[in-house]
Amino acid sequence: MSGKKPTIPLWRDKKEKAIVESKADLFAIIKTTEKLERAYVRDIITPESYEQACEKLIQQFKVLWGSLRGEVPDIERFMHEYHMSCPLAANRLLKSGLPATIEHKSRQRSNDPEAASVALTVQHFITAMDSLKLGLVAIDNICPILMDMINSMSKVQSLPDSFTPKDKAKEWYSRLYQKPANYELSEEEVRQLLYELESSYAVFLSSLKNNN
C-alpha cells in the first residue's frame, strides 16, 4: 500500500476556484493595507509613496469586495474568521476610504503650486456637477471625482485647514464609499449632492477672491 495521503481539493469547479482565489486576494489586500498603515505611522515610508499605494489598495478592495458581497457580506466577520488583527486596515478600508494623507492633510503638506491646485479643484467641481446633470450617478463614477476634488482642495494653501466645502465633500465620499460600486444615487440624493456642490463651489470661489 502507498503511504501517500489522498489530496483534498479546495474547490469542486471553476466557480468555487474563483471564489477561493478572490478570498485569498481579499486577505492579502487587508494584510498589505495594515502593513502600509503601520509603515506610514512609523515614518518608514514617505507620505507621497504611502498615498499612492493606499489609493491603489482602496480601489482594489472596493472592486474585489463588490464582486464578493454574496460570499463575504461582512468584512469584519471575514477578518475574525481568518484570525486577522488588522485594526488600521479596517478603519482605512471600511470607514474612511481615503488615505490618511488626504483625510488629515493640512496646508503645509502641499508642494503643488497654488494656481495649479486651484485650477484642478475648479475642474473637479465642474466635472462632478456635469456628471450629475448628465445622469452619470453610479458610485464608481462619482467617488473618484470626489476623491480628486478633496485631494486638490487640500493642496490649496490659502484655504483654512477646516473648510466647509472640503468637509462636505469628505462627508459625501464617506457616505457613498459604503455603497456597492454599481449603486446609483436616487433622484433625491442627486438633487441634494448637486445643491451642496453648487453651494460649495460658490464658497470656494468666494474664498479665493477674499484671499487675493
BAKOLVEX-341006 format. One line per 3 residues: their letters; for each residue y, x negated, z negated of N, C-alpha, C, O. Coordinates in Angstrom, 1 decimal. Layout:
a> Y,X,Z,Y,X,Z,Y,X,Z,Y,X,Z; ...;
END
This chain:
msg> -1.2,-0.8,0.0,0.0,0.0,0.0,1.3,-0.9,0.0,1.3,-1.9,-0.6; 2.3,-0.4,0.7,3.5,-1.1,0.8,4.3,-0.9,-0.5,4.3,0.2,-1.1; 5.0,-1.9,-1.0,5.8,-1.8,-2.2,7.2,-1.3,-1.9,8.0,-1.2,-2.8;
kkp> 7.5,-1.1,-0.6,8.8,-0.6,-0.3,9.1,0.8,-0.7,8.2,1.7,-0.5; 10.2,1.1,-1.3,10.6,2.4,-1.7,11.2,3.2,-0.5,11.9,2.6,0.3; 10.9,4.4,-0.4,11.5,5.2,0.7,13.0,5.3,0.6,13.5,5.5,-0.5;
tip> 13.7,5.2,1.7,15.2,5.3,1.7,15.6,6.8,1.6,15.0,7.6,2.2; 16.6,7.0,0.8,17.2,8.3,0.7,18.4,8.4,1.5,19.4,7.8,1.2; 18.5,9.2,2.6,19.7,9.4,3.4,20.8,10.0,2.6,20.6,10.9,1.8;
lwr> 22.0,9.5,2.9,23.2,10.1,2.3,23.7,11.3,2.9,24.5,12.1,2.4; 23.2,11.6,4.1,23.6,12.8,4.9,22.4,13.3,5.8,21.6,12.5,6.1; 22.5,14.5,6.1,21.4,15.1,7.0,21.9,15.2,8.4,21.0,15.3,9.3;
dkk> 23.1,15.3,8.7,23.6,15.4,10.1,25.0,14.7,10.2,25.5,14.2,9.2; 25.5,14.8,11.4,26.8,14.1,11.7,27.9,14.7,10.9,28.9,14.0,10.5; 27.9,16.0,10.6,29.0,16.7,9.9,29.0,16.1,8.4,30.1,15.8,7.9;
eka> 27.8,16.1,7.8,27.7,15.5,6.4,28.1,14.1,6.4,28.8,13.6,5.5; 27.8,13.3,7.4,28.1,11.9,7.5,29.7,11.8,7.5,30.2,10.9,6.9; 30.3,12.6,8.3,31.8,12.5,8.5,32.4,12.9,7.1,33.4,12.2,6.8;
ive> 31.9,13.8,6.4,32.4,14.2,5.1,32.3,13.1,4.1,33.2,12.7,3.4; 31.1,12.4,4.1,30.9,11.3,3.1,31.8,10.2,3.5,32.4,9.6,2.5; 32.0,9.9,4.7,32.9,8.8,5.1,34.3,9.1,4.8,35.1,8.2,4.4;
ska> 34.7,10.3,5.0,36.1,10.8,4.6,36.3,10.7,3.1,37.4,10.2,2.7; 35.4,11.0,2.3,35.5,10.9,0.9,35.6,9.4,0.5,36.4,9.1,-0.4; 34.9,8.6,1.2,35.0,7.1,0.9,36.3,6.6,1.2,36.9,5.8,0.5;
dlf> 36.9,7.1,2.3,38.3,6.7,2.7,39.3,7.2,1.7,40.2,6.5,1.4; 39.1,8.4,1.2,40.0,9.0,0.2,39.9,8.2,-1.0,41.0,7.9,-1.6; 38.8,7.8,-1.5,38.6,7.0,-2.6,39.3,5.7,-2.5,40.0,5.2,-3.4;
aii> 39.2,5.1,-1.3,39.8,3.8,-1.0,41.4,3.9,-1.0,42.0,3.0,-1.5; 41.9,5.0,-0.4,43.3,5.2,-0.4,43.9,5.3,-1.8,44.9,4.7,-2.1; 43.2,6.1,-2.7,43.7,6.2,-4.0,43.7,4.9,-4.8,44.6,4.6,-5.5;
ktt> 42.6,4.2,-4.7,42.4,2.9,-5.3,43.5,1.9,-4.8,44.1,1.2,-5.6; 43.7,1.9,-3.5,44.7,1.0,-3.0,46.1,1.3,-3.4,46.9,0.4,-3.7; 46.4,2.6,-3.5,47.7,3.0,-4.0,47.9,2.6,-5.4,49.0,2.2,-5.7;
ekl> 46.9,2.7,-6.2,47.0,2.3,-7.6,47.4,0.8,-7.7,48.2,0.4,-8.5; 46.6,0.0,-6.9,46.9,-1.4,-7.0,48.3,-1.8,-6.4,48.9,-2.7,-7.0; 48.7,-1.0,-5.4,50.0,-1.3,-4.9,51.1,-1.0,-5.9,52.1,-1.7,-6.0;
era> 51.0,0.2,-6.6,52.0,0.6,-7.6,52.0,-0.5,-8.7,53.1,-0.8,-9.1; 50.9,-0.9,-9.1,50.9,-1.9,-10.2,51.5,-3.3,-9.8,52.1,-4.0,-10.5; 51.2,-3.6,-8.5,51.8,-4.8,-8.0,53.3,-4.7,-7.9,54.0,-5.7,-8.1;
yvr> 53.8,-3.5,-7.6,55.3,-3.3,-7.5,55.9,-3.4,-8.9,56.9,-4.0,-9.1; 55.2,-2.7,-9.8,55.7,-2.7,-11.2,55.8,-4.1,-11.8,56.7,-4.5,-12.6; 54.8,-5.0,-11.4,54.7,-6.3,-11.9,55.6,-7.3,-11.1,55.5,-8.5,-11.4;
dii> 56.3,-6.8,-10.1,57.1,-7.6,-9.3,56.3,-8.7,-8.5,56.8,-9.7,-8.2; 55.1,-8.3,-8.1,54.3,-9.2,-7.3,54.6,-9.0,-5.8,54.3,-10.0,-5.0; 55.1,-7.9,-5.5,55.4,-7.6,-4.1,56.8,-7.2,-3.9,57.4,-6.6,-4.8;
tpe> 57.4,-7.5,-2.8,58.8,-7.2,-2.6,59.0,-5.7,-2.4,58.1,-5.0,-1.9; 60.2,-5.2,-2.7,60.5,-3.8,-2.5,60.3,-3.3,-1.1,59.7,-2.2,-0.8; 60.7,-4.2,-0.1,60.5,-3.8,1.3,59.0,-3.7,1.7,58.7,-2.8,2.4;
sye> 58.2,-4.7,1.3,56.8,-4.6,1.6,56.1,-3.5,0.9,55.3,-2.8,1.5; 56.5,-3.2,-0.3,55.9,-2.1,-1.1,56.3,-0.8,-0.4,55.4,0.1,-0.2; 57.5,-0.6,0.0,57.9,0.7,0.6,57.2,1.0,1.9,56.7,2.1,2.1;
qac> 57.1,0.0,2.7,56.4,0.1,4.0,54.9,0.5,3.8,54.4,1.4,4.4; 54.2,-0.2,2.9,52.8,0.0,2.6,52.6,1.4,2.0,51.7,2.1,2.3; 53.5,1.7,1.0,53.4,3.0,0.3,53.6,4.2,1.2,52.8,5.2,1.1;
ekl> 54.6,4.1,2.1,54.8,5.2,3.1,53.6,5.4,3.9,53.2,6.6,4.2; 52.9,4.4,4.4,51.7,4.5,5.2,50.6,5.1,4.4,49.9,6.0,4.9; 50.4,4.7,3.1,49.3,5.3,2.3,49.6,6.7,2.0,48.6,7.5,2.0;
iqq> 50.8,7.1,1.8,51.1,8.5,1.5,50.8,9.4,2.7,50.2,10.5,2.6; 51.2,8.9,3.9,50.9,9.7,5.1,49.4,9.7,5.4,48.9,10.8,5.8; 48.7,8.6,5.2,47.2,8.6,5.4,46.5,9.6,4.4,45.6,10.3,4.8;
fkv> 47.0,9.6,3.2,46.5,10.5,2.2,46.7,12.0,2.6,45.8,12.8,2.5; 47.9,12.3,3.0,48.3,13.6,3.4,47.4,14.1,4.5,46.9,15.2,4.5; 47.2,13.3,5.5,46.4,13.7,6.7,44.9,13.8,6.3,44.3,14.8,6.6;
lwg> 44.4,12.9,5.5,43.0,12.9,5.2,42.7,14.0,4.2,41.7,14.7,4.4; 43.5,14.2,3.2,43.2,15.3,2.3,43.3,16.7,3.0,42.6,17.6,2.6; 44.3,16.8,3.9,44.4,18.0,4.7,43.1,18.4,5.4,42.8,19.6,5.6;
slr> 42.3,17.4,5.9,41.1,17.7,6.5,39.9,17.9,5.6,38.8,18.3,6.0; 40.2,17.6,4.3,39.1,17.6,3.3,39.3,18.7,2.3,38.5,18.8,1.3; 40.3,19.6,2.4,40.6,20.6,1.4,39.4,21.5,1.1,39.3,21.9,-0.1;
gev> 38.6,21.8,2.0,37.5,22.6,1.8,36.4,22.0,0.9,35.8,22.6,0.1; 36.3,20.6,1.1,35.3,19.9,0.3,35.9,19.3,-1.0,35.2,19.2,-2.0; 37.2,19.0,-0.9,37.9,18.4,-2.1,39.1,19.2,-2.4,40.2,18.8,-2.0;
pdi> 39.0,20.4,-3.0,40.2,21.2,-3.2,41.1,20.7,-4.4,42.3,21.0,-4.4; 40.5,19.8,-5.2,41.3,19.3,-6.4,41.1,17.8,-6.5,40.0,17.3,-6.8; 42.2,17.1,-6.2,42.1,15.6,-6.2,41.8,15.1,-7.6,41.1,14.1,-7.8;
erf> 42.4,15.7,-8.6,42.2,15.2,-10.0,40.8,15.3,-10.4,40.2,14.5,-11.1; 40.2,16.4,-10.0,38.7,16.6,-10.3,37.9,15.6,-9.5,36.9,15.0,-10.1; 38.3,15.3,-8.3,37.6,14.3,-7.5,37.7,12.9,-8.2,36.7,12.2,-8.2;
mhe> 38.9,12.6,-8.7,39.1,11.3,-9.4,38.2,11.3,-10.6,37.6,10.2,-11.0; 38.1,12.4,-11.4,37.3,12.4,-12.6,35.9,12.3,-12.3,35.1,11.6,-12.9; 35.4,12.9,-11.2,34.0,12.9,-10.8,33.6,11.5,-10.4,32.4,11.1,-10.7;
yhm> 34.5,10.7,-9.8,34.1,9.4,-9.4,34.7,8.3,-10.4,34.8,7.1,-10.0; 35.0,8.7,-11.6,35.4,7.8,-12.7,36.6,6.9,-12.2,36.6,5.7,-12.5; 37.6,7.5,-11.6,38.8,6.8,-11.2,39.9,7.0,-12.2,40.4,8.1,-12.4;
scp> 40.3,5.9,-12.8,41.5,5.9,-13.6,42.7,5.3,-12.9,43.0,4.1,-12.9; 43.4,6.2,-12.2,44.5,5.8,-11.3,45.7,6.7,-11.5,46.1,7.4,-10.6; 46.3,6.6,-12.7,47.5,7.5,-13.0,48.7,7.3,-12.1,49.4,8.2,-11.8;
laa> 48.9,6.0,-11.8,50.1,5.7,-10.9,49.9,6.3,-9.5,50.8,6.8,-8.9; 48.7,6.1,-9.0,48.4,6.7,-7.7,48.5,8.2,-7.7,49.0,8.8,-6.7; 48.0,8.8,-8.7,48.0,10.3,-8.8,49.4,10.8,-8.8,49.8,11.8,-8.2;
nrl> 50.3,10.1,-9.5,51.7,10.5,-9.6,52.4,10.3,-8.2,53.1,11.2,-7.7; 52.1,9.2,-7.5,52.7,8.9,-6.3,52.2,9.8,-5.1,53.0,10.3,-4.3; 50.9,10.1,-5.1,50.3,10.8,-4.0,50.4,12.3,-4.2,50.5,13.1,-3.3;
lks> 50.2,12.8,-5.5,50.1,14.2,-5.7,51.5,14.9,-6.1,51.7,16.0,-5.8; 52.3,14.1,-6.8,53.5,14.7,-7.4,54.8,14.3,-6.6,55.6,15.1,-6.2; 54.9,13.0,-6.4,56.2,12.5,-5.8,56.2,12.6,-4.3,57.0,13.3,-3.8;
glp> 55.2,12.0,-3.7,55.2,12.0,-2.2,56.2,11.1,-1.6,56.3,11.1,-0.4; 56.9,10.3,-2.4,57.8,9.3,-1.9,57.6,7.9,-2.6,57.2,7.9,-3.8; 57.8,6.8,-1.9,57.7,5.5,-2.5,58.8,5.4,-3.6,59.8,6.1,-3.6;
ati> 58.5,4.7,-4.7,59.4,4.5,-5.8,60.7,4.0,-5.4,61.7,4.3,-6.0; 60.7,3.1,-4.4,62.0,2.5,-3.9,62.9,3.6,-3.3,64.1,3.4,-3.3; 62.4,4.6,-2.8,63.2,5.7,-2.2,63.5,6.7,-3.3,64.6,7.2,-3.4;
ehk> 62.5,7.1,-4.1,62.7,8.1,-5.2,63.7,7.7,-6.2,64.5,8.5,-6.6; 63.8,6.4,-6.5,64.7,5.9,-7.5,65.7,4.9,-7.0,66.3,4.1,-7.7; 66.0,5.0,-5.7,66.8,4.0,-5.1,68.3,4.2,-5.5,68.8,5.3,-5.6;
srq> 68.9,3.1,-5.9,70.3,3.1,-6.2,71.1,2.3,-5.1,70.6,1.7,-4.3; 72.4,2.4,-5.2,73.3,1.9,-4.2,73.1,0.4,-4.0,73.1,-0.1,-2.8; 72.9,-0.4,-5.0,72.9,-1.8,-4.9,71.6,-2.3,-4.2,71.5,-3.5,-3.9;
rsn> 70.6,-1.4,-4.0,69.4,-1.8,-3.4,69.5,-2.0,-1.9,68.7,-2.6,-1.3; 70.5,-1.4,-1.4,70.6,-1.3,0.1,71.3,-2.6,0.7,72.2,-3.1,0.1; 70.7,-3.1,1.8,71.2,-4.2,2.5,71.7,-3.7,3.9,72.2,-4.6,4.7;
dpe> 71.6,-2.5,4.2,72.0,-1.9,5.5,73.5,-1.8,5.6,74.1,-1.5,4.6; 74.1,-2.1,6.8,75.5,-1.8,7.0,75.8,-0.4,6.7,75.0,0.5,7.1; 77.0,-0.1,6.1,77.4,1.3,5.8,77.4,2.2,7.0,76.9,3.3,6.9;
aas> 78.0,1.7,8.1,78.1,2.6,9.2,76.8,3.0,9.8,76.6,4.1,10.2; 75.8,2.1,9.9,74.5,2.4,10.4,73.8,3.4,9.5,73.2,4.3,10.1; 73.9,3.3,8.2,73.3,4.2,7.3,73.9,5.6,7.4,73.2,6.6,7.4;
val> 75.2,5.7,7.6,75.9,7.0,7.7,75.5,7.6,9.0,75.2,8.8,9.1; 75.4,6.8,10.1,75.0,7.4,11.4,73.6,7.9,11.4,73.3,9.0,11.9; 72.7,7.2,10.7,71.3,7.7,10.6,71.2,8.9,9.8,70.5,9.8,10.2;
tvq> 72.0,9.0,8.7,72.0,10.2,7.9,72.4,11.4,8.7,71.8,12.5,8.6; 73.5,11.3,9.4,74.0,12.3,10.2,73.0,12.8,11.2,72.8,14.0,11.4; 72.4,11.8,11.9,71.3,12.1,12.9,70.2,12.9,12.2,69.7,13.9,12.8;
hfi> 69.7,12.5,11.0,68.6,13.2,10.4,69.0,14.6,10.0,68.2,15.5,10.0; 70.2,14.8,9.5,70.7,16.1,9.2,70.7,17.0,10.4,70.1,18.2,10.3; 71.2,16.6,11.5,71.3,17.3,12.7,69.9,17.6,13.3,69.6,18.8,13.7;
tam> 69.0,16.6,13.2,67.6,16.8,13.7,66.9,17.9,12.8,66.2,18.7,13.4; 67.1,17.8,11.5,66.4,18.8,10.6,66.9,20.2,10.9,66.1,21.1,11.0; 68.2,20.4,11.0,68.8,21.7,11.3,68.4,22.2,12.7,68.0,23.4,12.8;
dsl> 68.4,21.4,13.7,68.0,21.8,15.0,66.5,22.2,15.1,66.1,23.1,15.7; 65.7,21.4,14.3,64.2,21.7,14.3,64.0,23.1,13.7,63.2,23.9,14.3; 64.7,23.4,12.7,64.5,24.8,12.1,65.0,25.9,13.0,64.3,26.9,13.1;
klg> 66.1,25.6,13.7,66.6,26.6,14.6,65.7,26.8,15.8,65.7,27.9,16.4; 65.0,25.8,16.2,64.1,25.8,17.3,62.7,26.3,17.0,61.8,26.5,17.8; 62.5,26.6,15.7,61.2,27.1,15.2,60.1,26.1,15.0,59.0,26.4,14.8;
lva> 60.5,24.8,14.9,59.6,23.7,14.6,59.5,23.6,13.1,60.1,22.7,12.4; 58.8,24.5,12.4,58.8,24.7,11.0,57.5,24.3,10.3,57.3,24.7,9.1; 56.6,23.6,10.9,55.4,23.1,10.3,55.7,22.0,9.3,56.7,21.2,9.6;
idn> 55.0,21.8,8.3,55.2,20.8,7.3,55.2,19.4,7.9,56.0,18.6,7.5; 54.2,19.2,8.8,54.1,17.8,9.3,55.3,17.5,10.3,55.4,16.4,10.8; 56.1,18.5,10.6,57.3,18.2,11.4,58.5,18.0,10.5,59.4,17.1,10.7;
icp> 58.6,18.9,9.4,59.8,18.9,8.6,59.8,17.7,7.6,60.9,17.1,7.4; 58.7,17.5,6.9,58.6,16.5,5.8,59.0,15.1,6.3,59.8,14.4,5.6; 58.6,14.6,7.4,59.0,13.2,7.8,60.5,13.2,8.1,61.1,12.1,7.8;
ilm> 61.1,14.2,8.6,62.6,14.2,8.8,63.3,14.2,7.4,64.3,13.5,7.3; 62.8,15.0,6.5,63.4,15.0,5.1,63.3,13.6,4.5,64.2,13.1,3.8; 62.2,13.0,4.7,62.0,11.6,4.1,62.9,10.6,4.7,63.5,9.8,4.0;
dmi> 63.1,10.7,6.0,64.0,9.8,6.7,65.5,10.0,6.2,66.2,9.1,6.0; 65.8,11.3,6.0,67.1,11.7,5.5,67.4,11.1,4.1,68.4,10.5,3.9; 66.4,11.3,3.2,66.6,10.8,1.9,66.7,9.3,1.9,67.5,8.7,1.2;
nsm> 65.9,8.6,2.7,65.9,7.1,2.8,67.3,6.6,3.3,67.9,5.7,2.7; 67.8,7.2,4.4,69.0,6.7,4.9,70.2,7.1,4.0,71.1,6.3,3.9; 70.2,8.3,3.4,71.3,8.6,2.5,71.3,7.7,1.3,72.4,7.4,0.8;
skv> 70.2,7.2,0.8,70.1,6.3,-0.3,70.7,5.0,0.0,71.1,4.2,-0.9; 70.9,4.7,1.3,71.4,3.4,1.7,73.0,3.4,2.0,73.6,2.4,2.3; 73.5,4.6,1.8,75.0,4.8,2.0,75.6,4.4,0.7,75.6,5.2,-0.3;
qsl> 76.2,3.2,0.6,76.6,2.6,-0.7,77.8,3.3,-1.3,78.0,3.2,-2.5; 78.6,4.0,-0.5,79.8,4.6,-1.0,79.5,5.9,-1.8,80.3,6.5,-2.4; 78.2,6.4,-1.6,77.9,7.7,-2.3,77.4,7.4,-3.8,76.9,6.3,-4.1;
pds> 77.7,8.3,-4.7,77.2,8.1,-6.1,75.7,8.1,-6.2,75.0,8.6,-5.3; 75.2,7.5,-7.2,73.7,7.4,-7.4,73.1,8.8,-7.5,72.0,9.1,-7.0; 73.8,9.7,-8.2,73.4,11.1,-8.3,74.3,11.9,-7.4,75.4,12.1,-7.6;
ftp> 73.6,12.3,-6.3,74.4,13.0,-5.2,73.6,14.3,-4.9,72.5,14.2,-4.5; 74.3,15.4,-5.0,73.6,16.7,-4.8,72.9,16.9,-3.5,71.7,17.3,-3.5; 73.4,16.5,-2.3,72.7,16.7,-1.1,71.4,15.9,-1.1,70.4,16.3,-0.6;
kdk> 71.4,14.7,-1.7,70.2,13.9,-1.7,69.2,14.5,-2.7,68.0,14.5,-2.4; 69.7,15.0,-3.8,68.8,15.6,-4.8,68.2,16.9,-4.2,67.0,17.2,-4.4; 68.9,17.7,-3.4,68.4,18.9,-2.8,67.3,18.5,-1.8,66.3,19.2,-1.7;
ake> 67.6,17.5,-1.0,66.6,17.0,0.0,65.3,16.6,-0.7,64.2,16.9,-0.2; 65.4,15.9,-1.9,64.2,15.5,-2.6,63.5,16.7,-3.2,62.2,16.7,-3.1; 64.2,17.7,-3.6,63.5,18.9,-4.2,62.7,19.6,-3.1,61.6,20.0,-3.3;
wys> 63.3,19.7,-1.9,62.6,20.4,-0.8,61.4,19.6,-0.4,60.3,20.1,-0.1; 61.6,18.3,-0.3,60.5,17.4,0.1,59.3,17.5,-0.8,58.2,17.6,-0.4; 59.6,17.4,-2.1,58.6,17.5,-3.2,57.8,18.9,-3.1,56.6,18.9,-3.3;
rly> 58.6,19.9,-2.9,58.0,21.3,-2.8,57.1,21.4,-1.6,56.0,21.9,-1.7; 57.6,21.0,-0.4,56.8,21.1,0.8,55.7,20.1,0.9,54.7,20.4,1.5; 55.8,19.0,0.2,54.8,18.0,0.3,53.5,18.5,-0.3,52.4,18.0,0.1;
qkp> 53.6,19.5,-1.2,52.3,20.0,-1.9,51.6,20.9,-0.9,50.4,21.2,-1.2; 52.2,21.3,0.2,51.5,22.3,1.1,50.7,21.5,2.1,50.9,20.3,2.4; 49.7,22.2,2.8,48.9,21.5,3.8,49.8,21.2,5.0,50.8,21.8,5.2;
any> 49.3,20.2,5.8,50.2,19.7,6.9,50.5,20.8,7.9,51.5,20.8,8.6; 49.5,21.7,8.1,49.7,22.8,9.1,50.4,24.0,8.6,50.6,25.0,9.3; 50.9,24.0,7.3,51.6,25.1,6.8,52.9,25.3,7.4,53.6,24.3,7.7;
els> 53.3,26.5,7.8,54.6,26.8,8.4,55.5,27.5,7.4,55.0,28.4,6.8; 56.7,27.1,7.4,57.7,27.8,6.5,57.9,29.2,6.9,57.9,29.6,8.1; 58.0,30.1,5.9,58.2,31.5,6.1,59.7,31.7,6.6,60.5,30.8,6.5;
eee> 59.9,32.9,7.1,61.3,33.1,7.6,62.3,33.0,6.5,63.4,32.5,6.7; 62.0,33.4,5.3,62.8,33.3,4.2,63.1,31.8,3.8,64.2,31.4,3.5; 62.0,31.0,3.8,62.1,29.6,3.5,63.0,28.9,4.5,63.8,28.0,4.2;
vrq> 62.8,29.2,5.8,63.6,28.6,6.8,65.1,28.9,6.6,65.9,28.0,6.7; 65.4,30.2,6.3,66.8,30.6,6.1,67.4,29.8,5.0,68.5,29.4,5.0; 66.6,29.7,3.9,67.1,29.1,2.7,67.3,27.5,2.9,68.4,27.0,2.5;
lly> 66.3,26.9,3.5,66.4,25.5,3.8,67.6,25.2,4.7,68.3,24.2,4.6; 67.7,26.0,5.8,68.8,25.8,6.7,70.2,25.9,6.0,71.1,25.2,6.3; 70.3,26.9,5.2,71.5,27.1,4.4,71.9,25.9,3.6,73.0,25.5,3.5;
ele> 70.8,25.4,2.9,71.1,24.3,2.0,71.4,23.0,2.8,72.1,22.1,2.3; 70.7,22.8,3.9,71.0,21.7,4.8,72.4,21.7,5.3,73.1,20.7,5.3; 72.9,22.9,5.8,74.2,23.0,6.3,75.3,22.8,5.2,76.3,22.1,5.4;
ssy> 75.0,23.3,4.0,75.9,23.1,2.8,75.9,21.6,2.5,77.0,21.0,2.2; 74.7,21.0,2.4,74.6,19.6,2.0,75.3,18.7,3.1,76.0,17.7,2.7; 75.2,19.0,4.3,75.8,18.2,5.4,77.3,18.3,5.3,78.0,17.3,5.4;
avf> 77.9,19.4,4.9,79.3,19.6,4.7,79.8,18.7,3.6,80.8,18.1,3.6; 79.0,18.7,2.5,79.3,17.9,1.3,79.3,16.5,1.6,80.1,15.7,1.2; 78.2,16.1,2.4,78.1,14.7,2.8,79.3,14.2,3.6,79.8,13.1,3.3;
lss> 79.7,15.0,4.6,80.8,14.6,5.4,82.1,14.5,4.6,83.0,13.7,4.8; 82.3,15.5,3.7,83.4,15.6,2.8,83.5,14.3,1.9,84.6,13.8,1.7; 82.4,13.9,1.4,82.3,12.7,0.5,82.7,11.5,1.3,83.4,10.6,0.7;
lkn> 82.3,11.4,2.5,82.7,10.2,3.3,84.2,10.2,3.5,84.8,9.1,3.5; 84.8,11.3,3.8,86.3,11.4,4.0,87.0,11.0,2.7,88.0,10.3,2.8; 86.5,11.5,1.6,87.2,11.2,0.3,87.1,9.7,0.0,87.9,9.2,-0.8;
nn> 86.1,9.0,0.5,85.9,7.6,0.1,86.6,6.7,1.1,86.8,5.5,0.8; 87.2,7.3,2.2,87.9,6.5,3.1,89.4,6.4,2.8,90.2,5.8,3.5;
END
